[in-house]
């Protein structure tokens, strides 16, 4: 147990998300959070975590949402698991940093998709990537196997979305696959650099991992993360779903 020496903790629920509505803290609260952690607007921030960096990519996505310089946002490839596997040191000491000076921007919606945009994407056949497990995608499960209490009312996927599980983008040690391997992976599903794609999962954390791979490892600039994901779509009234192993079309009422 423990963490890398000199790091600060960001809790994805208590720190990055509003406790009143299902959304992120606003720009002002985000700026206060960063400043309190010793992060300034020009700080280079390196993210790492568990689950092959799901939450690290999720946090990086929130920083990008509020306008942090993307050249100063980095992922520690392999995350905490690789660090531990290599028997590198951990500590339980908490560092103290001088308060930072942070100015957050209004949310950059070029990286975030909402449900209305997903509905339009269905009608216009815009590329969408469902990064959940094949069983979730097919509608056999409404949740990840390890989290049975966190399902939606209905199982399935957004009509037209292709299934490319997030785990196919990583090696056994949790590091990202090479650019050539990633390009081939998404090309097999029909996605290329010029397509205006939307990625989603259940709550947006696994899809932020795929978003990072597409945007920063492959340079696909037009990709958006639909963080409402299946926990929103699978509970909405009067929206279409598809079931089975193929992208499919909306099911009849």
Helices and strands as residue ranges (DSSP letters): H 27-36, E 45-47, G 51-53, H 54-65, G 70-72, E 73-75, H 79-85, H 115-124, E 128-130, H 134-138, G 148-150, E 162-163, G 166-169, H 179-188, E 198-200, H 205-212, I 213-217, E 224-225, H 229-233
